[in-house]
Amino acid sequence: MDEAMDERAREEYLAACFAAGDERCVEAVYRRWRPLVHSIAHRCLGDEREAEDVTQQVFLAAWHGRLRYRPGPGGLGAWITGITRHKVADALEARTRRARAAAAAEAAVRASSVTAGRPGGPALQDAEQVLDRVVVLGELARLPSEQRRVLHLAFYADLTQTQISDRTGLPLGTVKSHMRRALHRLRRSLPSAEPALR
């Protein structure tokens, strides 16, 4: 009984420190609830990479939204679980959108190849190129907004990192970090080929 009370007291203290913005307790909160969050995400999504992404998003959202935390039944764990459910729902919705976009792109390519009188060969290559582009655009959309913005300016506006820094007001080192992280994430999520971003 005393052990349960001690555990509850530790969690209440941890929750209070977290809500107050004590950065030292972020790691403890992550260690304490990460297995639960990851387990829920993996069970719902059935994909390890997506579960990892959702787990990271949950703890970022919890940290950014910590001022909205109010102690209640289940404490911080219940609050984090609620955030997890929302992030899982977002991931499932994004998955559905990507599937619809891929299906629409494939249907559009098939329709255009039939009207152009090309029932095979080049049409298949066209379909693959369109689907590749849809996949790349989908992965770009999953990047954090600053990383996505930096990549967009580099690859679509054809700006150098120095020009991106000037245009956005971000320090050059930050631009380079965003670019490096974004490209690393794209390489992990698109392992079969380098992304054709132009």
C-alpha positions as CSV (number, residue, x, y, z in Angstrom):
1,M,0.0,0.0,0.0
2,D,2.8,2.4,1.0
3,E,4.6,1.5,-2.3
4,A,1.5,2.4,-4.3
5,M,1.2,5.7,-2.5
6,D,4.9,6.5,-3.0
7,E,4.5,5.7,-6.7
8,R,1.4,8.0,-7.0
9,A,3.3,10.7,-5.1
10,R,6.3,10.4,-7.5
11,E,4.0,10.6,-10.5
12,E,2.1,13.7,-9.1
13,Y,5.5,15.4,-8.4
14,L,6.7,14.5,-11.9
15,A,3.4,15.8,-13.4
16,A,3.7,19.1,-11.4
17,C,7.3,19.6,-12.5
18,F,6.5,18.8,-16.2
19,A,3.5,21.2,-16.2
20,A,5.6,23.9,-14.6
21,G,8.1,23.6,-17.5
22,D,10.9,22.0,-15.7
23,E,13.0,20.7,-18.6
24,R,14.9,18.3,-16.3
25,C,11.8,16.1,-15.8
26,V,11.1,15.8,-19.6
27,E,13.4,12.7,-19.8
28,A,11.8,11.1,-16.8
29,V,8.3,11.7,-18.2
30,Y,9.4,10.2,-21.5
31,R,11.0,7.2,-19.9
32,R,7.9,6.6,-17.7
33,W,5.2,6.8,-20.4
34,R,7.0,6.1,-23.7
35,P,6.4,2.3,-23.6
36,L,2.7,2.9,-23.1
37,V,2.5,5.5,-25.9
38,H,4.5,3.4,-28.3
39,S,2.5,0.3,-27.5
40,I,-0.8,2.1,-28.2
41,A,0.5,3.6,-31.4
42,H,2.0,0.4,-32.7
43,R,-1.2,-1.6,-31.9
44,C,-3.4,0.9,-33.7
45,L,-1.1,1.6,-36.7
46,G,0.6,-1.8,-37.1
47,D,3.7,0.0,-38.4
48,E,6.9,0.5,-36.4
49,R,8.1,3.6,-38.2
50,E,4.7,5.3,-37.9
51,A,4.5,4.3,-34.2
52,E,7.9,5.9,-33.6
53,D,6.8,9.1,-35.4
54,V,3.6,9.2,-33.4
55,T,5.4,8.6,-30.1
56,Q,7.7,11.6,-30.8
57,Q,4.8,13.7,-31.8
58,V,2.9,12.9,-28.6
59,F,5.7,13.9,-26.3
60,L,6.4,17.1,-28.3
61,A,2.7,17.9,-28.2
62,A,2.6,17.2,-24.4
63,W,5.6,19.5,-23.8
64,H,4.2,22.3,-26.0
65,G,0.7,21.9,-24.4
66,R,1.8,21.4,-20.8
67,L,0.1,24.6,-19.7
68,R,-3.2,23.0,-20.6
69,Y,-2.6,20.0,-18.3
70,R,-5.0,19.8,-15.4
71,P,-4.6,17.0,-12.8
72,G,-7.5,14.6,-12.9
73,P,-8.3,10.9,-12.7
74,G,-5.3,9.0,-14.1
75,G,-3.0,12.0,-13.8
76,L,-0.4,12.8,-16.4
77,G,-0.5,9.3,-17.8
78,A,-4.2,9.6,-18.8
79,W,-3.6,13.0,-20.3
80,I,-0.7,11.7,-22.4
81,T,-2.8,8.7,-23.4
82,G,-5.5,11.2,-24.7
83,I,-2.9,13.0,-26.8
84,T,-1.8,9.6,-28.1
85,R,-5.3,8.8,-29.3
86,H,-5.5,12.1,-31.2
87,K,-2.1,11.6,-32.8
88,V,-3.0,8.1,-33.8
89,A,-6.2,9.3,-35.4
90,D,-4.2,12.0,-37.3
91,A,-1.8,9.4,-38.5
92,L,-4.6,7.1,-39.7
93,E,-6.3,10.1,-41.5
94,A,-3.0,11.0,-43.2
95,R,-2.6,7.4,-44.3
96,T,-6.0,7.4,-45.8
97,R,-5.3,10.7,-47.6
98,R,-2.1,9.3,-49.0
99,A,-3.9,6.2,-50.2
100,R,-6.6,8.2,-51.9
101,A,-4.0,10.5,-53.6
102,A,-2.1,7.5,-54.9
103,A,-5.3,5.9,-56.2
104,A,-6.4,9.1,-57.8
105,A,-2.9,9.6,-59.4
106,E,-2.9,6.1,-60.7
107,A,-6.5,6.4,-62.1
108,A,-5.5,9.7,-63.8
109,V,-2.5,8.2,-65.5
110,R,-4.5,5.2,-66.7
111,A,-7.2,7.5,-68.1
112,S,-4.6,9.7,-69.8
113,S,-2.8,6.7,-71.3
114,V,-6.0,5.2,-72.7
115,T,-7.1,8.5,-74.3
116,A,-3.6,8.9,-75.7
117,G,-3.9,5.4,-77.2
118,R,-1.0,3.9,-75.1
119,P,-2.5,0.9,-73.3
120,G,0.9,-0.2,-71.8
121,G,4.6,0.3,-71.7
122,P,5.2,4.1,-71.3
123,A,1.9,4.4,-69.4
124,L,3.2,2.2,-66.7
125,Q,6.3,4.3,-66.4
126,D,4.2,7.4,-66.3
127,A,2.1,5.9,-63.5
128,E,5.2,5.0,-61.5
129,Q,6.6,8.5,-61.9
130,V,3.3,10.1,-60.8
131,L,3.0,7.7,-57.8
132,D,6.7,8.4,-56.9
133,R,5.9,12.1,-56.9
134,V,2.8,11.6,-54.8
135,V,4.7,9.6,-52.3
136,V,7.5,12.2,-52.1
137,L,5.0,15.0,-51.7
138,G,3.3,13.0,-48.9
139,E,6.5,12.5,-47.1
140,L,7.3,16.2,-47.5
141,A,4.0,17.0,-45.9
142,R,4.9,15.0,-42.9
143,L,8.0,17.0,-42.1
144,P,7.9,19.7,-39.5
145,S,6.8,23.0,-41.0
146,E,10.2,24.7,-40.8
147,Q,12.0,21.8,-42.4
148,R,9.4,21.6,-45.1
149,R,9.7,25.3,-45.8
150,V,13.5,25.1,-46.0
151,L,13.4,22.2,-48.5
152,H,10.7,23.9,-50.5
153,L,12.8,27.1,-50.9
154,A,15.9,25.0,-51.7
155,F,14.4,22.7,-54.3
156,Y,11.4,24.5,-55.7
157,A,12.6,28.2,-55.4
158,D,16.2,27.1,-56.2
159,L,17.6,29.2,-53.3
160,T,21.0,28.6,-51.7
161,Q,21.1,28.1,-47.9
162,T,22.4,31.7,-47.5
163,Q,19.5,33.0,-49.5
164,I,17.1,30.9,-47.5
165,S,18.6,32.4,-44.3
166,D,18.2,35.9,-45.7
167,R,14.6,35.3,-46.8
168,T,13.4,33.6,-43.7
169,G,15.4,35.4,-41.1
170,L,16.6,32.1,-39.7
171,P,20.3,31.8,-38.8
172,L,22.4,30.0,-41.4
173,G,23.2,27.2,-39.0
174,T,19.5,26.7,-38.3
175,V,18.8,26.5,-42.0
176,K,21.6,23.9,-42.5
177,S,20.3,21.9,-39.5
178,H,16.7,21.9,-40.9
179,M,18.0,20.8,-44.3
180,R,20.1,18.0,-42.9
181,R,17.4,16.7,-40.6
182,A,14.7,16.9,-43.4
183,L,16.9,15.1,-45.9
184,H,17.9,12.4,-43.4
185,R,14.2,11.8,-42.6
186,L,13.3,11.6,-46.3
187,R,16.1,9.1,-46.9
188,R,14.8,7.0,-44.0
189,S,11.2,7.1,-45.3
190,L,12.1,6.7,-49.0
191,P,14.8,4.1,-48.9
192,S,14.5,2.8,-52.4
193,A,15.6,5.9,-54.2
194,E,16.8,9.4,-53.6
195,P,13.8,11.7,-53.6
196,A,13.2,13.5,-56.9
197,L,12.2,16.8,-55.4
198,R,12.1,19.0,-58.5
